Amino acid sequence: MKLPTSPLPFLIAVFLTTVTSTLAQAPSKLGAIGIEVADLARAQKFYTGVLGMKDSGVKYNTPVFDEIVLSHPAPNSGSSIVLMQYKTPQATPKSRIKLVFYVDNIKTTFDAVKKDGREIVMEPGTGKLGNVSIPTGFARDPDGYLLEFNSLASIPKPGAPPAKGT
């Protein structure tokens, strides 16, 4: 039996096994984002050690690729990340992917990202929307994916009116 080269069937299985309890609470929820990484151990160390994600214990070893599923420490606190390392490097162009994180303290998170030697794209608080400074910061993970960091306090509350300009 030949396995498909797409990780989609495995992502669907992970989604169904890890978030079925939350489906009753919401009409739709993104269960996981899968990203291709060059070094599974290096990526896992970054996302767990620097960004505080947890190893969910879900791992797949297939003839095509290996996967590790990382989740947030608190239940229902966000989508999981599936780190995928192909056994034969894929000839795919670099994707324009951005992973958005909401964190307790942007400065503390950025200090950890810098200490890990990651590229800082935009320091928190240096960007502007019009003439309004924004606290958002951007960096890159070990594989070059763009990471956006926002304050947990900036998440809109259910039922709150939309922000001006949206």
Chimera marker file (.cmm) of the C-alpha trace (Angstrom):
<marker_set name="trace">
<marker id="1" x="0.000" y="0.000" z="0.000" r="1" g="1" b="0" radius="0.5"/>
<marker id="2" x="1.391" y="3.375" z="-1.001" r="1" g="1" b="0" radius="0.5"/>
<marker id="3" x="0.855" y="6.203" z="1.475" r="1" g="1" b="0" radius="0.5"/>
<marker id="4" x="-0.202" y="9.588" z="0.147" r="1" g="1" b="0" radius="0.5"/>
<marker id="5" x="2.507" y="12.251" z="0.138" r="1" g="1" b="0" radius="0.5"/>
<marker id="6" x="0.082" y="14.752" z="1.625" r="1" g="1" b="0" radius="0.5"/>
<marker id="7" x="-0.108" y="14.890" z="5.440" r="1" g="1" b="0" radius="0.5"/>
<marker id="8" x="-3.808" y="15.820" z="5.225" r="1" g="1" b="0" radius="0.5"/>
<marker id="9" x="-5.173" y="12.391" z="6.285" r="1" g="1" b="0" radius="0.5"/>
<marker id="10" x="-2.960" y="12.434" z="9.366" r="1" g="1" b="0" radius="0.5"/>
<marker id="11" x="-3.923" y="16.024" z="10.212" r="1" g="1" b="0" radius="0.5"/>
<marker id="12" x="-7.581" y="15.058" z="9.988" r="1" g="1" b="0" radius="0.5"/>
<marker id="13" x="-6.970" y="12.094" z="12.315" r="1" g="1" b="0" radius="0.5"/>
<marker id="14" x="-5.146" y="14.336" z="14.789" r="1" g="1" b="0" radius="0.5"/>
<marker id="15" x="-7.950" y="16.871" z="14.606" r="1" g="1" b="0" radius="0.5"/>
<marker id="16" x="-10.607" y="14.255" z="15.260" r="1" g="1" b="0" radius="0.5"/>
<marker id="17" x="-8.772" y="12.625" z="18.161" r="1" g="1" b="0" radius="0.5"/>
<marker id="18" x="-7.576" y="15.758" z="19.943" r="1" g="1" b="0" radius="0.5"/>
<marker id="19" x="-10.453" y="18.210" z="19.712" r="1" g="1" b="0" radius="0.5"/>
<marker id="20" x="-13.665" y="16.180" z="19.600" r="1" g="1" b="0" radius="0.5"/>
<marker id="21" x="-14.592" y="17.296" z="23.108" r="1" g="1" b="0" radius="0.5"/>
<marker id="22" x="-14.439" y="20.950" z="22.065" r="1" g="1" b="0" radius="0.5"/>
<marker id="23" x="-16.611" y="20.476" z="18.988" r="1" g="1" b="0" radius="0.5"/>
<marker id="24" x="-19.704" y="20.333" z="21.174" r="1" g="1" b="0" radius="0.5"/>
<marker id="25" x="-18.800" y="23.782" z="22.518" r="1" g="1" b="0" radius="0.5"/>
<marker id="26" x="-18.277" y="25.555" z="19.192" r="1" g="1" b="0" radius="0.5"/>
<marker id="27" x="-19.752" y="25.153" z="15.703" r="1" g="1" b="0" radius="0.5"/>
<marker id="28" x="-16.259" y="25.124" z="14.187" r="1" g="1" b="0" radius="0.5"/>
<marker id="29" x="-12.712" y="25.165" z="15.507" r="1" g="1" b="0" radius="0.5"/>
<marker id="30" x="-9.353" y="24.865" z="13.835" r="1" g="1" b="0" radius="0.5"/>
<marker id="31" x="-7.747" y="21.841" z="15.457" r="1" g="1" b="0" radius="0.5"/>
<marker id="32" x="-4.179" y="22.021" z="14.181" r="1" g="1" b="0" radius="0.5"/>
<marker id="33" x="-1.793" y="23.688" z="11.777" r="1" g="1" b="0" radius="0.5"/>
<marker id="34" x="0.839" y="21.482" z="10.154" r="1" g="1" b="0" radius="0.5"/>
<marker id="35" x="4.160" y="22.997" z="9.141" r="1" g="1" b="0" radius="0.5"/>
<marker id="36" x="7.095" y="21.327" z="7.431" r="1" g="1" b="0" radius="0.5"/>
<marker id="37" x="10.332" y="21.596" z="9.418" r="1" g="1" b="0" radius="0.5"/>
<marker id="38" x="13.909" y="20.714" z="8.495" r="1" g="1" b="0" radius="0.5"/>
<marker id="39" x="14.825" y="19.338" z="11.935" r="1" g="1" b="0" radius="0.5"/>
<marker id="40" x="12.049" y="17.886" z="14.097" r="1" g="1" b="0" radius="0.5"/>
<marker id="41" x="14.036" y="17.960" z="17.352" r="1" g="1" b="0" radius="0.5"/>
<marker id="42" x="15.183" y="21.573" z="16.834" r="1" g="1" b="0" radius="0.5"/>
<marker id="43" x="11.650" y="22.760" z="16.035" r="1" g="1" b="0" radius="0.5"/>
<marker id="44" x="10.184" y="20.869" z="19.003" r="1" g="1" b="0" radius="0.5"/>
<marker id="45" x="12.788" y="22.411" z="21.332" r="1" g="1" b="0" radius="0.5"/>
<marker id="46" x="11.949" y="25.923" z="20.079" r="1" g="1" b="0" radius="0.5"/>
<marker id="47" x="8.171" y="25.621" z="20.341" r="1" g="1" b="0" radius="0.5"/>
<marker id="48" x="8.250" y="23.903" z="23.752" r="1" g="1" b="0" radius="0.5"/>
<marker id="49" x="11.278" y="25.563" z="25.355" r="1" g="1" b="0" radius="0.5"/>
<marker id="50" x="10.888" y="29.100" z="24.016" r="1" g="1" b="0" radius="0.5"/>
<marker id="51" x="7.145" y="29.456" z="23.350" r="1" g="1" b="0" radius="0.5"/>
<marker id="52" x="5.853" y="27.184" z="26.129" r="1" g="1" b="0" radius="0.5"/>
<marker id="53" x="3.897" y="24.702" z="24.033" r="1" g="1" b="0" radius="0.5"/>
<marker id="54" x="3.610" y="21.122" z="25.312" r="1" g="1" b="0" radius="0.5"/>
<marker id="55" x="4.257" y="17.773" z="23.650" r="1" g="1" b="0" radius="0.5"/>
<marker id="56" x="0.767" y="16.265" z="23.344" r="1" g="1" b="0" radius="0.5"/>
<marker id="57" x="2.193" y="12.746" z="23.184" r="1" g="1" b="0" radius="0.5"/>
<marker id="58" x="0.780" y="12.304" z="19.661" r="1" g="1" b="0" radius="0.5"/>
<marker id="59" x="3.524" y="11.230" z="17.264" r="1" g="1" b="0" radius="0.5"/>
<marker id="60" x="3.404" y="9.604" z="13.843" r="1" g="1" b="0" radius="0.5"/>
<marker id="61" x="6.217" y="7.781" z="12.084" r="1" g="1" b="0" radius="0.5"/>
<marker id="62" x="5.294" y="7.004" z="8.490" r="1" g="1" b="0" radius="0.5"/>
<marker id="63" x="7.377" y="5.951" z="5.489" r="1" g="1" b="0" radius="0.5"/>
<marker id="64" x="6.946" y="9.499" z="4.123" r="1" g="1" b="0" radius="0.5"/>
<marker id="65" x="7.363" y="11.774" z="7.169" r="1" g="1" b="0" radius="0.5"/>
<marker id="66" x="7.488" y="11.950" z="10.962" r="1" g="1" b="0" radius="0.5"/>
<marker id="67" x="5.194" y="14.199" z="13.007" r="1" g="1" b="0" radius="0.5"/>
<marker id="68" x="4.988" y="15.552" z="16.533" r="1" g="1" b="0" radius="0.5"/>
<marker id="69" x="1.840" y="17.329" z="17.728" r="1" g="1" b="0" radius="0.5"/>
<marker id="70" x="2.345" y="20.214" z="20.157" r="1" g="1" b="0" radius="0.5"/>
<marker id="71" x="-0.464" y="21.860" z="22.072" r="1" g="1" b="0" radius="0.5"/>
<marker id="72" x="-1.020" y="24.698" z="24.506" r="1" g="1" b="0" radius="0.5"/>
<marker id="73" x="-0.751" y="23.918" z="28.227" r="1" g="1" b="0" radius="0.5"/>
<marker id="74" x="-4.315" y="25.002" z="29.062" r="1" g="1" b="0" radius="0.5"/>
<marker id="75" x="-7.279" y="23.066" z="27.615" r="1" g="1" b="0" radius="0.5"/>
<marker id="76" x="-9.099" y="24.784" z="24.731" r="1" g="1" b="0" radius="0.5"/>
<marker id="77" x="-6.483" y="27.554" z="24.607" r="1" g="1" b="0" radius="0.5"/>
<marker id="78" x="-5.732" y="27.408" z="20.902" r="1" g="1" b="0" radius="0.5"/>
<marker id="79" x="-4.910" y="25.238" z="17.931" r="1" g="1" b="0" radius="0.5"/>
<marker id="80" x="-2.193" y="22.623" z="18.026" r="1" g="1" b="0" radius="0.5"/>
<marker id="81" x="0.894" y="22.770" z="15.830" r="1" g="1" b="0" radius="0.5"/>
<marker id="82" x="1.889" y="19.650" z="13.927" r="1" g="1" b="0" radius="0.5"/>
<marker id="83" x="5.622" y="19.635" z="13.191" r="1" g="1" b="0" radius="0.5"/>
<marker id="84" x="6.270" y="17.522" z="10.077" r="1" g="1" b="0" radius="0.5"/>
<marker id="85" x="9.690" y="16.386" z="8.902" r="1" g="1" b="0" radius="0.5"/>
<marker id="86" x="9.748" y="14.645" z="5.528" r="1" g="1" b="0" radius="0.5"/>
<marker id="87" x="12.174" y="11.760" z="5.196" r="1" g="1" b="0" radius="0.5"/>
<marker id="88" x="12.991" y="12.876" z="1.654" r="1" g="1" b="0" radius="0.5"/>
<marker id="89" x="13.220" y="16.656" z="1.356" r="1" g="1" b="0" radius="0.5"/>
<marker id="90" x="10.314" y="18.048" z="-0.630" r="1" g="1" b="0" radius="0.5"/>
<marker id="91" x="10.801" y="20.345" z="-3.606" r="1" g="1" b="0" radius="0.5"/>
<marker id="92" x="8.227" y="22.825" z="-2.378" r="1" g="1" b="0" radius="0.5"/>
<marker id="93" x="8.662" y="26.589" z="-2.451" r="1" g="1" b="0" radius="0.5"/>
<marker id="94" x="8.872" y="28.348" z="0.907" r="1" g="1" b="0" radius="0.5"/>
<marker id="95" x="5.350" y="29.130" z="2.017" r="1" g="1" b="0" radius="0.5"/>
<marker id="96" x="4.208" y="32.518" z="3.223" r="1" g="1" b="0" radius="0.5"/>
<marker id="97" x="2.874" y="31.232" z="6.506" r="1" g="1" b="0" radius="0.5"/>
<marker id="98" x="2.334" y="33.326" z="9.613" r="1" g="1" b="0" radius="0.5"/>
<marker id="99" x="1.585" y="31.765" z="12.994" r="1" g="1" b="0" radius="0.5"/>
<marker id="100" x="-0.133" y="34.157" z="15.414" r="1" g="1" b="0" radius="0.5"/>
<marker id="101" x="0.375" y="33.750" z="19.161" r="1" g="1" b="0" radius="0.5"/>
<marker id="102" x="-1.440" y="35.561" z="21.966" r="1" g="1" b="0" radius="0.5"/>
<marker id="103" x="0.878" y="35.715" z="24.972" r="1" g="1" b="0" radius="0.5"/>
<marker id="104" x="0.724" y="36.948" z="28.565" r="1" g="1" b="0" radius="0.5"/>
<marker id="105" x="3.734" y="39.230" z="28.182" r="1" g="1" b="0" radius="0.5"/>
<marker id="106" x="5.125" y="40.189" z="24.770" r="1" g="1" b="0" radius="0.5"/>
<marker id="107" x="8.417" y="41.513" z="26.210" r="1" g="1" b="0" radius="0.5"/>
<marker id="108" x="9.105" y="38.290" z="28.131" r="1" g="1" b="0" radius="0.5"/>
<marker id="109" x="8.277" y="36.209" z="25.055" r="1" g="1" b="0" radius="0.5"/>
<marker id="110" x="10.505" y="38.351" z="22.825" r="1" g="1" b="0" radius="0.5"/>
<marker id="111" x="13.368" y="38.131" z="25.321" r="1" g="1" b="0" radius="0.5"/>
<marker id="112" x="13.125" y="34.311" z="25.126" r="1" g="1" b="0" radius="0.5"/>
<marker id="113" x="12.978" y="34.387" z="21.302" r="1" g="1" b="0" radius="0.5"/>
<marker id="114" x="16.069" y="36.658" z="21.170" r="1" g="1" b="0" radius="0.5"/>
<marker id="115" x="17.937" y="34.493" z="23.684" r="1" g="1" b="0" radius="0.5"/>
<marker id="116" x="17.274" y="31.518" z="21.389" r="1" g="1" b="0" radius="0.5"/>
<marker id="117" x="18.987" y="33.440" z="18.569" r="1" g="1" b="0" radius="0.5"/>
<marker id="118" x="15.930" y="33.890" z="16.342" r="1" g="1" b="0" radius="0.5"/>
<marker id="119" x="15.569" y="36.667" z="13.775" r="1" g="1" b="0" radius="0.5"/>
<marker id="120" x="13.529" y="39.624" z="15.013" r="1" g="1" b="0" radius="0.5"/>
<marker id="121" x="11.481" y="41.074" z="12.153" r="1" g="1" b="0" radius="0.5"/>
<marker id="122" x="9.795" y="43.878" z="14.117" r="1" g="1" b="0" radius="0.5"/>
<marker id="123" x="10.256" y="44.732" z="17.783" r="1" g="1" b="0" radius="0.5"/>
<marker id="124" x="7.008" y="44.947" z="19.770" r="1" g="1" b="0" radius="0.5"/>
<marker id="125" x="5.607" y="48.472" z="19.861" r="1" g="1" b="0" radius="0.5"/>
<marker id="126" x="7.575" y="49.775" z="16.862" r="1" g="1" b="0" radius="0.5"/>
<marker id="127" x="4.862" y="49.202" z="14.259" r="1" g="1" b="0" radius="0.5"/>
<marker id="128" x="2.054" y="51.599" z="13.405" r="1" g="1" b="0" radius="0.5"/>
<marker id="129" x="-1.410" y="51.402" z="11.891" r="1" g="1" b="0" radius="0.5"/>
<marker id="130" x="-1.837" y="54.925" z="10.607" r="1" g="1" b="0" radius="0.5"/>
<marker id="131" x="-0.508" y="57.027" z="13.497" r="1" g="1" b="0" radius="0.5"/>
<marker id="132" x="-1.406" y="54.499" z="16.203" r="1" g="1" b="0" radius="0.5"/>
<marker id="133" x="1.448" y="52.431" z="17.670" r="1" g="1" b="0" radius="0.5"/>
<marker id="134" x="0.696" y="48.729" z="17.905" r="1" g="1" b="0" radius="0.5"/>
<marker id="135" x="2.179" y="46.414" z="20.543" r="1" g="1" b="0" radius="0.5"/>
<marker id="136" x="2.509" y="43.547" z="18.051" r="1" g="1" b="0" radius="0.5"/>
<marker id="137" x="5.941" y="42.071" z="17.386" r="1" g="1" b="0" radius="0.5"/>
<marker id="138" x="7.230" y="39.704" z="14.695" r="1" g="1" b="0" radius="0.5"/>
<marker id="139" x="10.049" y="37.137" z="14.680" r="1" g="1" b="0" radius="0.5"/>
<marker id="140" x="11.012" y="33.995" z="12.759" r="1" g="1" b="0" radius="0.5"/>
<marker id="141" x="11.100" y="30.413" z="14.018" r="1" g="1" b="0" radius="0.5"/>
<marker id="142" x="14.068" y="28.067" z="13.312" r="1" g="1" b="0" radius="0.5"/>
<marker id="143" x="12.636" y="27.202" z="9.860" r="1" g="1" b="0" radius="0.5"/>
<marker id="144" x="11.938" y="30.817" z="8.884" r="1" g="1" b="0" radius="0.5"/>
<marker id="145" x="8.178" y="30.871" z="9.503" r="1" g="1" b="0" radius="0.5"/>
<marker id="146" x="6.872" y="34.291" z="10.491" r="1" g="1" b="0" radius="0.5"/>
<marker id="147" x="5.604" y="34.460" z="14.074" r="1" g="1" b="0" radius="0.5"/>
<marker id="148" x="3.291" y="37.265" z="15.204" r="1" g="1" b="0" radius="0.5"/>
<marker id="149" x="2.966" y="37.996" z="18.917" r="1" g="1" b="0" radius="0.5"/>
<marker id="150" x="0.032" y="39.874" z="20.448" r="1" g="1" b="0" radius="0.5"/>
<marker id="151" x="-1.078" y="40.444" z="24.007" r="1" g="1" b="0" radius="0.5"/>
<marker id="152" x="-3.745" y="38.107" z="25.391" r="1" g="1" b="0" radius="0.5"/>
<marker id="153" x="-5.529" y="41.280" z="26.488" r="1" g="1" b="0" radius="0.5"/>
<marker id="154" x="-5.967" y="42.252" z="22.811" r="1" g="1" b="0" radius="0.5"/>
<marker id="155" x="-8.267" y="39.311" z="22.026" r="1" g="1" b="0" radius="0.5"/>
<marker id="156" x="-11.747" y="40.749" z="21.387" r="1" g="1" b="0" radius="0.5"/>
<marker id="157" x="-14.283" y="39.735" z="24.018" r="1" g="1" b="0" radius="0.5"/>
<marker id="158" x="-17.417" y="37.921" z="22.777" r="1" g="1" b="0" radius="0.5"/>
<marker id="159" x="-20.166" y="40.429" z="22.051" r="1" g="1" b="0" radius="0.5"/>
<marker id="160" x="-17.797" y="43.413" z="22.122" r="1" g="1" b="0" radius="0.5"/>
<marker id="161" x="-18.271" y="45.976" z="19.337" r="1" g="1" b="0" radius="0.5"/>
<marker id="162" x="-15.683" y="45.781" z="16.539" r="1" g="1" b="0" radius="0.5"/>
<marker id="163" x="-12.636" y="48.014" z="16.843" r="1" g="1" b="0" radius="0.5"/>
<marker id="164" x="-12.811" y="51.315" z="14.977" r="1" g="1" b="0" radius="0.5"/>
<marker id="165" x="-11.696" y="51.028" z="11.392" r="1" g="1" b="0" radius="0.5"/>
<marker id="166" x="-12.798" y="47.397" z="10.934" r="1" g="1" b="0" radius="0.5"/>
<link id1="1" id2="2" r="1" g="1" b="0" radius="0.2"/>
<link id1="2" id2="3" r="1" g="1" b="0" radius="0.2"/>
<link id1="3" id2="4" r="1" g="1" b="0" radius="0.2"/>
<link id1="4" id2="5" r="1" g="1" b="0" radius="0.2"/>
<link id1="5" id2="6" r="1" g="1" b="0" radius="0.2"/>
<link id1="6" id2="7" r="1" g="1" b="0" radius="0.2"/>
<link id1="7" id2="8" r="1" g="1" b="0" radius="0.2"/>
<link id1="8" id2="9" r="1" g="1" b="0" radius="0.2"/>
<link id1="9" id2="10" r="1" g="1" b="0" radius="0.2"/>
<link id1="10" id2="11" r="1" g="1" b="0" radius="0.2"/>
<link id1="11" id2="12" r="1" g="1" b="0" radius="0.2"/>
<link id1="12" id2="13" r="1" g="1" b="0" radius="0.2"/>
<link id1="13" id2="14" r="1" g="1" b="0" radius="0.2"/>
<link id1="14" id2="15" r="1" g="1" b="0" radius="0.2"/>
<link id1="15" id2="16" r="1" g="1" b="0" radius="0.2"/>
<link id1="16" id2="17" r="1" g="1" b="0" radius="0.2"/>
<link id1="17" id2="18" r="1" g="1" b="0" radius="0.2"/>
<link id1="18" id2="19" r="1" g="1" b="0" radius="0.2"/>
<link id1="19" id2="20" r="1" g="1" b="0" radius="0.2"/>
<link id1="20" id2="21" r="1" g="1" b="0" radius="0.2"/>
<link id1="21" id2="22" r="1" g="1" b="0" radius="0.2"/>
<link id1="22" id2="23" r="1" g="1" b="0" radius="0.2"/>
<link id1="23" id2="24" r="1" g="1" b="0" radius="0.2"/>
<link id1="24" id2="25" r="1" g="1" b="0" radius="0.2"/>
<link id1="25" id2="26" r="1" g="1" b="0" radius="0.2"/>
<link id1="26" id2="27" r="1" g="1" b="0" radius="0.2"/>
<link id1="27" id2="28" r="1" g="1" b="0" radius="0.2"/>
<link id1="28" id2="29" r="1" g="1" b="0" radius="0.2"/>
<link id1="29" id2="30" r="1" g="1" b="0" radius="0.2"/>
<link id1="30" id2="31" r="1" g="1" b="0" radius="0.2"/>
<link id1="31" id2="32" r="1" g="1" b="0" radius="0.2"/>
<link id1="32" id2="33" r="1" g="1" b="0" radius="0.2"/>
<link id1="33" id2="34" r="1" g="1" b="0" radius="0.2"/>
<link id1="34" id2="35" r="1" g="1" b="0" radius="0.2"/>
<link id1="35" id2="36" r="1" g="1" b="0" radius="0.2"/>
<link id1="36" id2="37" r="1" g="1" b="0" radius="0.2"/>
<link id1="37" id2="38" r="1" g="1" b="0" radius="0.2"/>
<link id1="38" id2="39" r="1" g="1" b="0" radius="0.2"/>
<link id1="39" id2="40" r="1" g="1" b="0" radius="0.2"/>
<link id1="40" id2="41" r="1" g="1" b="0" radius="0.2"/>
<link id1="41" id2="42" r="1" g="1" b="0" radius="0.2"/>
<link id1="42" id2="43" r="1" g="1" b="0" radius="0.2"/>
<link id1="43" id2="44" r="1" g="1" b="0" radius="0.2"/>
<link id1="44" id2="45" r="1" g="1" b="0" radius="0.2"/>
<link id1="45" id2="46" r="1" g="1" b="0" radius="0.2"/>
<link id1="46" id2="47" r="1" g="1" b="0" radius="0.2"/>
<link id1="47" id2="48" r="1" g="1" b="0" radius="0.2"/>
<link id1="48" id2="49" r="1" g="1" b="0" radius="0.2"/>
<link id1="49" id2="50" r="1" g="1" b="0" radius="0.2"/>
<link id1="50" id2="51" r="1" g="1" b="0" radius="0.2"/>
<link id1="51" id2="52" r="1" g="1" b="0" radius="0.2"/>
<link id1="52" id2="53" r="1" g="1" b="0" radius="0.2"/>
<link id1="53" id2="54" r="1" g="1" b="0" radius="0.2"/>
<link id1="54" id2="55" r="1" g="1" b="0" radius="0.2"/>
<link id1="55" id2="56" r="1" g="1" b="0" radius="0.2"/>
<link id1="56" id2="57" r="1" g="1" b="0" radius="0.2"/>
<link id1="57" id2="58" r="1" g="1" b="0" radius="0.2"/>
<link id1="58" id2="59" r="1" g="1" b="0" radius="0.2"/>
<link id1="59" id2="60" r="1" g="1" b="0" radius="0.2"/>
<link id1="60" id2="61" r="1" g="1" b="0" radius="0.2"/>
<link id1="61" id2="62" r="1" g="1" b="0" radius="0.2"/>
<link id1="62" id2="63" r="1" g="1" b="0" radius="0.2"/>
<link id1="63" id2="64" r="1" g="1" b="0" radius="0.2"/>
<link id1="64" id2="65" r="1" g="1" b="0" radius="0.2"/>
<link id1="65" id2="66" r="1" g="1" b="0" radius="0.2"/>
<link id1="66" id2="67" r="1" g="1" b="0" radius="0.2"/>
<link id1="67" id2="68" r="1" g="1" b="0" radius="0.2"/>
<link id1="68" id2="69" r="1" g="1" b="0" radius="0.2"/>
<link id1="69" id2="70" r="1" g="1" b="0" radius="0.2"/>
<link id1="70" id2="71" r="1" g="1" b="0" radius="0.2"/>
<link id1="71" id2="72" r="1" g="1" b="0" radius="0.2"/>
<link id1="72" id2="73" r="1" g="1" b="0" radius="0.2"/>
<link id1="73" id2="74" r="1" g="1" b="0" radius="0.2"/>
<link id1="74" id2="75" r="1" g="1" b="0" radius="0.2"/>
<link id1="75" id2="76" r="1" g="1" b="0" radius="0.2"/>
<link id1="76" id2="77" r="1" g="1" b="0" radius="0.2"/>
<link id1="77" id2="78" r="1" g="1" b="0" radius="0.2"/>
<link id1="78" id2="79" r="1" g="1" b="0" radius="0.2"/>
<link id1="79" id2="80" r="1" g="1" b="0" radius="0.2"/>
<link id1="80" id2="81" r="1" g="1" b="0" radius="0.2"/>
<link id1="81" id2="82" r="1" g="1" b="0" radius="0.2"/>
<link id1="82" id2="83" r="1" g="1" b="0" radius="0.2"/>
<link id1="83" id2="84" r="1" g="1" b="0" radius="0.2"/>
<link id1="84" id2="85" r="1" g="1" b="0" radius="0.2"/>
<link id1="85" id2="86" r="1" g="1" b="0" radius="0.2"/>
<link id1="86" id2="87" r="1" g="1" b="0" radius="0.2"/>
<link id1="87" id2="88" r="1" g="1" b="0" radius="0.2"/>
<link id1="88" id2="89" r="1" g="1" b="0" radius="0.2"/>
<link id1="89" id2="90" r="1" g="1" b="0" radius="0.2"/>
<link id1="90" id2="91" r="1" g="1" b="0" radius="0.2"/>
<link id1="91" id2="92" r="1" g="1" b="0" radius="0.2"/>
<link id1="92" id2="93" r="1" g="1" b="0" radius="0.2"/>
<link id1="93" id2="94" r="1" g="1" b="0" radius="0.2"/>
<link id1="94" id2="95" r="1" g="1" b="0" radius="0.2"/>
<link id1="95" id2="96" r="1" g="1" b="0" radius="0.2"/>
<link id1="96" id2="97" r="1" g="1" b="0" radius="0.2"/>
<link id1="97" id2="98" r="1" g="1" b="0" radius="0.2"/>
<link id1="98" id2="99" r="1" g="1" b="0" radius="0.2"/>
<link id1="99" id2="100" r="1" g="1" b="0" radius="0.2"/>
<link id1="100" id2="101" r="1" g="1" b="0" radius="0.2"/>
<link id1="101" id2="102" r="1" g="1" b="0" radius="0.2"/>
<link id1="102" id2="103" r="1" g="1" b="0" radius="0.2"/>
<link id1="103" id2="104" r="1" g="1" b="0" radius="0.2"/>
<link id1="104" id2="105" r="1" g="1" b="0" radius="0.2"/>
<link id1="105" id2="106" r="1" g="1" b="0" radius="0.2"/>
<link id1="106" id2="107" r="1" g="1" b="0" radius="0.2"/>
<link id1="107" id2="108" r="1" g="1" b="0" radius="0.2"/>
<link id1="108" id2="109" r="1" g="1" b="0" radius="0.2"/>
<link id1="109" id2="110" r="1" g="1" b="0" radius="0.2"/>
<link id1="110" id2="111" r="1" g="1" b="0" radius="0.2"/>
<link id1="111" id2="112" r="1" g="1" b="0" radius="0.2"/>
<link id1="112" id2="113" r="1" g="1" b="0" radius="0.2"/>
<link id1="113" id2="114" r="1" g="1" b="0" radius="0.2"/>
<link id1="114" id2="115" r="1" g="1" b="0" radius="0.2"/>
<link id1="115" id2="116" r="1" g="1" b="0" radius="0.2"/>
<link id1="116" id2="117" r="1" g="1" b="0" radius="0.2"/>
<link id1="117" id2="118" r="1" g="1" b="0" radius="0.2"/>
<link id1="118" id2="119" r="1" g="1" b="0" radius="0.2"/>
<link id1="119" id2="120" r="1" g="1" b="0" radius="0.2"/>
<link id1="120" id2="121" r="1" g="1" b="0" radius="0.2"/>
<link id1="121" id2="122" r="1" g="1" b="0" radius="0.2"/>
<link id1="122" id2="123" r="1" g="1" b="0" radius="0.2"/>
<link id1="123" id2="124" r="1" g="1" b="0" radius="0.2"/>
<link id1="124" id2="125" r="1" g="1" b="0" radius="0.2"/>
<link id1="125" id2="126" r="1" g="1" b="0" radius="0.2"/>
<link id1="126" id2="127" r="1" g="1" b="0" radius="0.2"/>
<link id1="127" id2="128" r="1" g="1" b="0" radius="0.2"/>
<link id1="128" id2="129" r="1" g="1" b="0" radius="0.2"/>
<link id1="129" id2="130" r="1" g="1" b="0" radius="0.2"/>
<link id1="130" id2="131" r="1" g="1" b="0" radius="0.2"/>
<link id1="131" id2="132" r="1" g="1" b="0" radius="0.2"/>
<link id1="132" id2="133" r="1" g="1" b="0" radius="0.2"/>
<link id1="133" id2="134" r="1" g="1" b="0" radius="0.2"/>
<link id1="134" id2="135" r="1" g="1" b="0" radius="0.2"/>
<link id1="135" id2="136" r="1" g="1" b="0" radius="0.2"/>
<link id1="136" id2="137" r="1" g="1" b="0" radius="0.2"/>
<link id1="137" id2="138" r="1" g="1" b="0" radius="0.2"/>
<link id1="138" id2="139" r="1" g="1" b="0" radius="0.2"/>
<link id1="139" id2="140" r="1" g="1" b="0" radius="0.2"/>
<link id1="140" id2="141" r="1" g="1" b="0" radius="0.2"/>
<link id1="141" id2="142" r="1" g="1" b="0" radius="0.2"/>
<link id1="142" id2="143" r="1" g="1" b="0" radius="0.2"/>
<link id1="143" id2="144" r="1" g="1" b="0" radius="0.2"/>
<link id1="144" id2="145" r="1" g="1" b="0" radius="0.2"/>
<link id1="145" id2="146" r="1" g="1" b="0" radius="0.2"/>
<link id1="146" id2="147" r="1" g="1" b="0" radius="0.2"/>
<link id1="147" id2="148" r="1" g="1" b="0" radius="0.2"/>
<link id1="148" id2="149" r="1" g="1" b="0" radius="0.2"/>
<link id1="149" id2="150" r="1" g="1" b="0" radius="0.2"/>
<link id1="150" id2="151" r="1" g="1" b="0" radius="0.2"/>
<link id1="151" id2="152" r="1" g="1" b="0" radius="0.2"/>
<link id1="152" id2="153" r="1" g="1" b="0" radius="0.2"/>
<link id1="153" id2="154" r="1" g="1" b="0" radius="0.2"/>
<link id1="154" id2="155" r="1" g="1" b="0" radius="0.2"/>
<link id1="155" id2="156" r="1" g="1" b="0" radius="0.2"/>
<link id1="156" id2="157" r="1" g="1" b="0" radius="0.2"/>
<link id1="157" id2="158" r="1" g="1" b="0" radius="0.2"/>
<link id1="158" id2="159" r="1" g="1" b="0" radius="0.2"/>
<link id1="159" id2="160" r="1" g="1" b="0" radius="0.2"/>
<link id1="160" id2="161" r="1" g="1" b="0" radius="0.2"/>
<link id1="161" id2="162" r="1" g="1" b="0" radius="0.2"/>
<link id1="162" id2="163" r="1" g="1" b="0" radius="0.2"/>
<link id1="163" id2="164" r="1" g="1" b="0" radius="0.2"/>
<link id1="164" id2="165" r="1" g="1" b="0" radius="0.2"/>
<link id1="165" id2="166" r="1" g="1" b="0" radius="0.2"/>
</marker_set>
